[in-house]
Amino acid sequence: MTDATGTAPDGQTRDSTQSRDSTQSRSSTHGRSSTPGGSGGEGPGAATGRRTGGTPRTAAAQHTAATPHTTASRPPAGKGGSGLGRPVDRVDGRLKVTGAARYGADHTAARLAHGHVVVSTVAHATIRSMDTRAARRSPGVLAVYTPFDPLKINRAGVLGPMRAPLQDKEVVHHGQPIGFVVAETFEQARDAAALIRVRYDERPAAVSLEDGLPGAREPAHVGGEPAVVTVLADGVASVGEALRDSEVRIEAAYTTAPQQHAPMEPHSAVAEWEDGKLTVRSSTQGVAMLAADLATALDADPADVRIVSRYVGGAFGGKFAAYAQTTLAAAAARDLGRPVKAVLTREQVFTATATRPGTLQTVALGARTDGTLTALRHHCTSGAPVGSETVEAGAHKTRTWYACPNSEAAARYVPLHIAEATIMRAPGEAPGSFALESALDELAVRLRIDPVELRIRNHAATEPGTGRPWSSKHLVECYRTGARRFGWHRRDARPRSGTDGDWYVGTGMATAVFPALRFPASMKVRFRADGTAEVSGSTADLGTGMWTVLSVVGAEALGIPAHRIKPDLGDSGLSPAGFVGASAGTSSVGAALLEAAGAAKKALTDLAVRHPRSPFRGRDPEDVRYERGRLTAPGGPDEDFGSLIAATGRTGVEAEGSSAPGEETRRHAFASFGAQFCEVRVHRRTAEIRVSRMLAVMDTGTVVNAKTARSQIMGGMVWGLSAALHEGLHPDDRGRYAGANLADYLLPVNADVPEVEVVFLGHPDTLHNRLGARGVGEIGVVGTAAAVANAVHHATGKRIRDLPITLDRLLE
């Protein structure tokens, strides 16, 4: 397949943001569309990356859609006007709002066929038969695949093997893919699929986490750690003993509902084989990971699989794996000898992909009367699909938040007949923070200590359990800045002390912590004869702003205006820049880009002193300097790099650079930190809850792009608000989720989202990476739900320990 290459618009846009301190922003989102997570996935106004390999490209990058060009939307802030740290417009913004950006299902091909996935209507059964005769006779139908007439697909999954579709007759959850119909048009495939008659030997389904607790199991490990992690002070035999000896004790259970990523763009794939090589155009968080998964699934040579994903309409952890629509489309395309497109319906996204499982958590705190923690026990049990040990590691993710001499974190899972479980924005930290931060608030009420002060008294100056110093931590500043800006000093701690007519008014707060990670990544910088520079790598942009980050960081590294940077990403044939996840994109890709820029400058200098047509020929390389896009030498020439390259008759000079974590990970602990503040209003008669104000103060290192970073934090806070008041999948006794569609799955809308203020402290973390940046994609979610729940308690005096908080719980 040949890529459709288009000429990009000039990308010139105007920044509508008024001049202000680039580390602070404030906005009311009323009147604008609001969905959890903003427009994309994880990253500090950018995406994230982990190296997973990739197929080297032998030709210049071809674009599946117009590739964004960039323009600086602000006066120069760094070298060459890169805009580093300023509010910079998205370089792909014009393409998206005009429809020129092509997402997975927007692609087409000659002789394209369309596939429709058939899903089960029961949760636990053996398929006895599938009558496909009417479907096969339907107009336009090319093939019908079932477990009785399957495509050969192996189980695969870089993040853990996913169930291979159609390879057996066992049904383990409602909505499981059990068939695939391919026809000339989507409508023909869909209509034929509806004619298939399936007979099941149905069995009872295990769908209740609470009912399954007696059969809960320990996983073999949790992210490389034991299922139970215990830290004890000298002379203490157990955390139980430390709790018994504490002056004050509290213990409670908390639950969080299962959630679906619900991206705006459904999962899709367009697969085509040509000369034994597979090209798939899909929306994915990791093109190299998907290529590896498909190679395994289809017994293909990894070098013969190429994945292209320029734009992604939201992912949040839900677009890592090769789900059924991708493997089936690729396998069917090979079988039929023509391209196949498969797009999941909105209802199928809820069951044929993966979800965040529900949790039941118990937290026990022991403390002195002055609020100093003496013991902390946090156990988290989550649902897991049958055959999987996937856990939502809430306790493991929060165990280093506070200084406490005795702690125990434990994880268990209950096998259930539910859809695949996977990571979801702030996996572990989001549900774990609800339990821990609610418990801290309960302790503060018990001791009559201000919640902000209680957290400051238990601030961890070093990482609990290891004693490693934090690379950079300004959490106390987050607390104090947030309290000041929010007007916390005006708070009367007594529940129901604040009223406004028929509304109780309450305020709450919580801590936010998310690990600062960096993964191996490689990027390429190419100086071009036309005076532009291409920066490229196989990373992804989930809507988080990676196109713009590449432009801003590239301009900073090369000292040229951002409009001369041409970013390229989302192709497994580019330099292996990794996948997008764990809020590690800017730190990973940005660090690699800085290395690539240095290598490219050296390659340019080498060309200058060696090429016979170069005015620098014969010069000592040490005397030739690169600065702001020009090469100079003492008493000698002064040439722009484009002119120099053109003079040599070449089209460009390029080099690749790589970066990876090193010895610093053993010497220091790395995390981003923040404080969430919230005000709610609860109607005294109807129990209606309205969130009226939210504030986040974040310590996330260097802010590369203040505009998209702010959007990421705001999106995360909306997601946390959604978890607190709206969101949840609820299975009936036969395993069918109620509300598994965007019409009935509750998400915040404009009227639900209040005034939101985001403040970045902006302290660079250069121990983490040369750029000093840490992730902001997921930390906005963390702590928000707890802050809402704590504010509801302050407003009403009722402690709700189950999410989402529904009216019936307040009316009981």
C-alpha positions, -999 to +999 in steps of 0.1 A: +000+000+000+012+035-008+007+061+018-015+090+009+009+119+011-004+154+014+010+189+016+005+202+051-010+236+058+014+261+071+000+255+106+000+292+115-023+297+144-027+324+171-025+317+207-058+328+223-043+326+258-037+360+273-003+368+286+003+355+321+027+335+342+034+304+321+034+282+352-002+291+362-035+289+344-071+293+354-102+285+334-139+277+336-148+249+312-185+257+311-196+259+275-169+235+262-170+198+257-154+179+285-145+142+286-122+125+310-085+128+301-090+157+277-083+147+241-057+121+245-037+099+268-007+102+289+022+127+290+034+161+301+016+180+274+030+152+254+031+115+250+053+089+267+076+062+254+093+029+261+116+013+236+103-019+221+122-022+189+111-015+153+118-021+117+144+002+102+132+024+074+151+024+042+135+055+027+123+089+039+092+088+060+060+087+041+030+102+057-004+086+059-019+121+063-007+156+062+021+159+087+020+190+109+044+218+104+050+241+133+051+277+141+061+294+173+030+309+188+049+330+213+079+352+213+112+334+217+116+318+251+147+298+245+173+292+218+159+301+185+124+308+199+116+272+208+088+282+231+100+259+258+079+264+289+055+288+272+019+281+260+024+269+225-004+260+201-006+224+189+012+221+156-014+194+146-044+215+157-053+229+123-052+195+108-075+181+134-101+208+134-102+208+095-105+170+093-072+166+075-057+144+103-065+109+094-073+084+122-073+046+121-107+041+104-102+070+080-078+050+059-088+031+028-073+010+001-080-005-033-105-034-032-110-028+005-132-053+023-149-047+056-151-070+087-176-071+115-168-088+148-195-111+163-196-112+201-211-136+226-244-129+243-236-149+274-207-147+299-198-183+307-205-211+283-192-236+257-204-228+221-224-258+209-229-246+174-229-216+151-253-216+121-237-194+095-256-206+064-278-175+061-248-152+067-227-168+040-256-165+015-260-128+022-252-102-004-215-092-006-203-117+020-167-129+013-160-150+043-174-160+077-149-171+104-159-189+137-143-213+162-156-240+139-139-225+108-112-203+124-083-182+112-050-194+127-040-168+154-015-173+182-019-158+217+003-127+219+008-096+240+040-077+250+022-065+282+009-100+288-007-125+265-042-116+253-068-142+245-065-152+208-099-148+191-118-177+176-092-203+187-116-223+210-153-226+218-151-214+254-168-182+264-154-165+295-172-131+294-202-113+279-193-096+246-164-119+238-154-120+201-166-153+187-169-147+150-158-124+121-178-117+089-161-101+060-181-085+031-178-058+004-193-031+027-195-025+064-233-026+062-233-060+044-209-075+070-230-061+099-263-073+085-249-108+078-234-110+112-269-105+127-281-136+109-257-160+127-274-182+152-254-194+182-263-222+206-245-223+240-241-247+268-244-219+294-230-221+329-233-198+359-210-168+356-189-154+385-193-116+382-193-103+418-161-092+434-176-093+468-191-127+464-158-141+451-137-128+481-135-162+498-117-175+466-093-145+463-057-154+453-023-138+455-006-130+422+029-143+416+042-107+417+030-071+414+051-051+390+082-071+400+074-068+438+060-096+460+022-097+464+028-086+501+054-059+509+061-053+546+084-026+562+089-028+599+108-008+625+134-025+646+118-046+673+083-046+657+070-081+649+042-072+625+021-043+612-008-057+632+012-053+664+021-017+654-015-010+649-025-024+683+001-003+700-009+029+683-025+056+703-052+062+677-065+036+651-090+037+622-099+010+597-123+011+569-131-006+535-134+013+503-146+002+468-142+015+433-163+005+403-149-011+371-142+015+344-139+016+306-114+039+288-142+051+265-120+069+240-136+092+215-121+071+186-133+035+185-107+007+180-100-001+144-076-015+119-070-014+082-047-044+072-031-050+038-006-076+027+017-069-002+046-092-014+043-111+020+046-079+040+019-066+063+010-030+068-016-021+094-031+014+100-045+016+134-048+037+165-023+024+190-001+036+219+029+017+206+035+010+169+065-013+176+046-032+203+017-038+180+040-049+153+056-074+176+023-087+188+010-092+153+042-109+142+037-134+170+000-138+165+004-144+128+037-163+127+052-135+106+087-122+104+088-090+126+107-073+098+077-078+076+052-061+098+047-023+097+023-003+119+013+033+111-006+054+136-001+091+131-031+102+152-050+086+181-083+098+193-078+089+230-063+058+245-056+061+283-040+027+284-067+010+264-049+009+230-018-011+238-028-046+228-036-062+195-073-067+202-096-089+181-104-064+154-067-060+145-056-096+145-088-107+127-085-080+101-048-089+095-054-127+094-085-123+071-066-100+047-039-126+043-065-153+038-086-134+013-057-117-006-072-082-002-072-054+024-096-056+053-109-029+076-125-037+109-140-011+133-156-020+166-190-006+174-192+016+204-209-012+224-182-036+214-154-013+226-168-019+261-163-057+260-140-066+231-111-045+244-102-042+281-112-023+312-100-012+346-113-038+372-132-029+403-115-029+436-122-036+473-096-020+496-091-020+533-069+007+550-059+007+586-040+036+601-023+039+634-011+072+647+000+092+677-024+118+690-002+145+673-011+129+639+023+112+633+017+079+615+030+048+633+014+020+612-002+018+578-019-013+563-034-011+528-048-042+511-063-041+476-084-069+460-095-065+424-114-085+398-094-103+372-106-121+340-105-159+343-071-171+333-053-139+342-035-126+373-040-089+364-044-068+396-051-032+402-021-025+424-037+003+445-018-006+478+016-011+461+013+023+444+006+043+475+029+027+500+057+053+496+035+084+499+040+090+537+067+086+563+056+057+584+079+032+602+056+002+598+036-005+567+021-034+547+008-034+512-009-064+498-026-073+465-051-101+457-074-109+428-107-127+423-111-146+390-143-134+373-161-138+340-153-103+329-136-087+299-098-084+297-083-061+323-055-038+315-038-006+326-059+026+327-048+061+333-030+062+367-033+024+371-032+016+408-026+052+419-061+064+409-082+038+429-054+035+456-054+072+463-091+072+469-088+047+497-057+060+513-066+097+510-101+091+523-086+072+553-062+101+559-091+125+560-110+102+584-079+103+607-077+141+604-114+143+615-108+119+644-078+138+657-093+173+648-061+181+629-064+201+596-061+177+567-033+198+550-014+199+583-017+162+589-001+155+555+027+179+561+034+163+595+038+129+577+058+142+547+084+117+535+117+135+530+132+103+516+115+073+499+099+051+526+113+016+525+145+024+506+158+056+522+168+069+488+166+107+485+140+121+461+156+136+430+134+166+434+104+170+457+084+201+465+052+185+479+050+207+510+051+237+487+022+222+467+002+219+499+009+254+511+005+271+477-027+252+472-041+261+506-033+297+501-048+300+466-079+280+475-086+300+506-083+270+529-077+292+559-114+302+558-125+266+562-146+257+593-137+220+599-171+211+612-193+191+588-224+210+576-208+242+587-210+258+553-244+265+536-256+285+507-294+285+507-306+249+502-270+237+495-245+224+519-210+236+509-179+215+517-142+215+508-117+186+506-082+179+495-059+150+488-023+142+478-013+133+443+018+112+435+028+095+403+061+078+396+085+097+373+097+071+348+120+071+318+124+044+293+150+036+266+143+056+234+160+065+202+153+096+180+167+109+147+175+144+137+180+153+101+193+186+089+178+193+054+191+214+026+159+235+026+169+249+060+145+228+080+152+200+104+133+167+107+130+151+142+115+117+141+108+085+161+082+058+165+065+074+195+028+082+194+006+112+200-027+102+217-039+138+216-016+147+244+007+169+223+037+149+212+038+165+177+042+198+195+067+186+220+090+173+193+088+207+177+095+226+209+122+204+222+137+201+187+138+239+183+154+242+218+180+216+210+189+230+176+185+267+184+162+274+154+126+287+153+100+260+158+085+266+123+117+251+109+112+218+128+094+190+109+083+163+134+075+128+123+061+100+145+037+070+146+055+046+123+072+014+134+098+020+107+111+051+124+138+051+151+125+030+180+112+056+204+089+033+224+053+033+233+032+059+251+024+051+287+033+057+323+035+095+317+071+089+305+070+103+270+086+137+273+113+125+296+121+095+274+118+109+239+129+144+249+162+130+264+168+109+233+161+139+211+187+160+229+212+132+222+202+130+186+206+167+182+241+166+195+250+137+172+235+155+142+255+187+149+286+166+150+277+149+117+271+183+102+305+196+114+322+165+101+306+171+067+316+208+068+353+202+074+357+172+050+336+179+019+355+195-009+328+220-017+324+232+018+338+266+028+350+250+060+370+223+042+403+216+061+393+234+093+399+218+127+365+205+138+372+220+172+373+254+156+339+250+139+310+261+161+273+254+156+250+280+171+213+289+163+213+269+130+246+283+117+282+271+115+310+296+121+347+295+125+372+322+138+379+346+110+362+323+086+328+315+070+294+319+086+269+296+070+233+285+077+232+247+078+208+246+048+231+266+026+260+244+036+242+212+029+230+225-005+266+236-014+277+200-009+250+187-032+234+166-005+198+166+006+205+162+043+227+152+072+212+130+099+221+112+131+204+091+157+206+095+194+196+072+223+189+077+260+180+053+288+178+053+326+211+047+343+229+047+376+207+075+389+178+051+394+198+033+421+208+065+438+175+084+438+138+080+439+118+098+412+082+109+413+059+138+404+039+153+432+008+175+437-021+186+459-057+185+448-084+208+463-121+207+457-153+225+467-187+208+464-223+217+470-248+191+481-285+199+480-300+194+515-332+177+502-323+159+469-287+151+477-277+164+442-239+169+442-223+198+422-185+203+422-181+240+421-143+246+423-112+225+417-075+234+421-044+214+414-009+225+424+017+203+406+054+197+411+062+180+377+096+194+368+101+215+336+069+223+318+076+219+281+044+234+268+023+252+294-009+250+273-010+213+267+004+204+301-025+224+317-050+206+294-036+173+306-040+181+343-074+195+337-084+164+317-071+142+345-091+161+371-122+157+351-115+120+349-112+119+387-144+138+391-160+113+368-148+084+389-161+101+420-196+109+409-204+093+376-184+064+361-188+027+366-196-006+348-221-027+367-226-063+356-259-081+361-260-116+375-253-130+340-223-108+334-238-082+311-227-047+318-254-022+323-248+010+303-221-003+281-224+024+255-217+061+254-254+070+258-257+053+291-221+051+305-221+082+327-193+107+319-191+144+329-206+169+305-201+207+304-225+214+332-207+189+355-173+205+352-166+236+374-140+263+375-106+245+373-073+261+382-039+245+375-006+257+390+028+243+381+057+250+404+081+245+375+112+232+394+134+213+369+144+178+378+177+175+360+186+143+379+158+126+361+168+138+326+186+166+308+153+183+300+143+184+336+107+173+327+085+148+345+051+134+334+018+152+338-005+130+319-018+108+348-011+127+380-041+149+374-063+119+380-046+109+412-062+122+444-091+140+427-118+114+435-106+114+472-107+152+473-143+151+460-153+125+485-137+143+514-155+175+504-188+156+503-181+145+539-173+180+549-205+193+533-229+166+547-212+148+575-216+115+556-186+094+548-191+076+515-165+049+509-178+036+476-173+050+441-191+064+423-210+084+450-246+081+441-276+100+455-291+069+472-260+066+494-264+102+506-301+098+511-298+066+532 
